[in-house]
Amino acid sequence: MAVILITGGARSGKSTRAEARARSFAGQPVYVATAEALDGEMQERIARHRTRRGADWIEHEVPLDLVPALRATDGSGARLVDCLTLWLSNLMHAARDWEREVRELADALPRLNSPVVLVTNEVGLGIVPDNALARSFRDAAGIMNQIIAGVADEVEFVVAGLPLKLK
């Protein structure tokens, strides 16, 4: 069992890298999508991701209940969670206890049998946001990434399509 965290900025190539890592394991890969197609632009993004991946993935749409979805799909191929940052946003928008749910995820990951590749965004490298909500999200994402990186077997940072192994 492997837990692999892949982080990077927007359009850095992290999803493509994560797809390749998930495919490197035996079995049919499982795509766990946390995005919701709430507008036309997001619908187009999701369609581009699906086209790039191809039809050989089992797909699950899981905007909130990530840990139960990972448990339910355990024992199949590698699971690719894309992405933790959207999951965090969904949790915060739903006024759920994101810290508790992130810790539940961190506790569950090492207990799973099938590999898990997780994608997350590094949002803390830019300027300090000008509003409290954006600062709260940036801080929460940084905390989440630290917690998940702490339990991951491997961590990669992707820049310009190139992976840098951190752990």
N, C-alpha and C positions, 0 to 999 in steps of 0.2 A: 504494500500500500504506500502510495506517495501523495503528499500534499504539496502542490506547487503553486506559489503565488507569483503572478506576473503583473508588474505595475509599469506605469509610464504616463506620459501626457496624452492629450487628445491627438488622435491620428498618428500615434507613434509607431504603430504596427503591433501593439500588444495582443489584440484579438487574433490576428493571423498567427502570431507566435504561439499563442495558447492553443489554437486549433491544431497546429502541428504537434505540439507536445501531447495533447490528448489523443491524437491519432497514433502516436508512437506506442501506445499500450494495446494489448490484445483485446479483442471484443469490439462490439459496435459502440462507437462513442455516443454519449448522451449529452445534449446541449440543454443547459438549464438557463433559460432566459429570464432576466429580472426586469427588462424593459416592458413598458406598456405602450401600445400604439394609440396614444391619446390624440395625436394630430397627424396631419398629412406628412410632415417632415419626418416624424418618428416612424411612420409606416414605411416610408422610403428607405430609411436607415435599416430597418429590420429586413426589408426585402433584399437589400444589397448584401447583408450578412448571410441570409439564407442562400442566395445565389452563389456566393463565394464558397460557402461550406459544401454545397451539394446536398443530395438527397440521402446520403448514407448515415445521417445522424438521427437518433431518436430525440425528439424535441419536447421539452416541458416548459411551460410558461409559469414562472413562479415569482410574482412581484413581491411577496411578503414572507411566506412560510418556507424559508430556505432549508432549515434543518430537517423538517419532516420530508421534504422532497429528496434530500440527499439520502436519508435513511430508506425511503421507499425505492430508490433506484440503486441502492447498494447491492453488489453482487453481479452487476452487469458490466459493461465496459466503463472506461474512464468517463467521469463527469466533468464537463466544462461549465463553470459558472461565469456568465458574462452579463452583468458585472456587479461586483460588490458595491461600487459607488452608487449605482442606480438603486440597488437594494436598500442601502442606507437612506437615500433620499426618500424612497417609498415608505420606509419605517418612520422617518421623521414627519413626513406629510400625514401619515395615519396616526400621529401622536402616540406611537408605540415606544416602549422603553428600548431604544436602540442599543444602549450599553449592555443590557441584560441579554438581548438577542445576539449581539456580537460575541459575548462571552459564551453563550450556549453553542454557537457555531464553533468557536475555538475549542470548547470541550468535546464536541462531537467529532470533529475532523480526524483526530488520531485514532478514534475507535471504529472508523469505517474500514471496510475491506477493499473496496475498489478505489483506484486513484481519483483524486480530485484536483483539477487545475482551476484556479480562481484568477479572474481578471479584476484589477482595480485601477483607479486613476490616482496619480500623484497630483493633488490639487494645491499643495502648499509651496510650490516653487515660485509663484508669481507675487504680485503686489498684495498687500493686505486689503481685503475687500472693504468697501466703504459702508457696508450696512451690517447690522447685528446678525441677521439671518444667514447671510453668506459667510460671515466669520464663524458662526456656530457650526455650519456645515463643514467648512474647511477644517476646523478643529476636530470635529467628530470623525471626519474621514482620516485624518492623521492618526487619531487614537485607534480607530478600527484597523488601519493598515499595520500599525505596530503590533496589535494583539494577534492578528492573523499571521503576520510574518514570524512572530514568536513561536507559533506551533507548526509552521510550514517546514518541510524537509528541504525545500529549495525556494529561493526567491530570485527573480530576475527583474531587472529594470530595462525597459526597451526604449531606445532613443533612435529616431530615424530608421526604424526597422531593424536595428541591431540590438541583440540582447547582451546585457552585461550581468554576469552572475554575481549576486550579492551574498548568497548563502547557499 
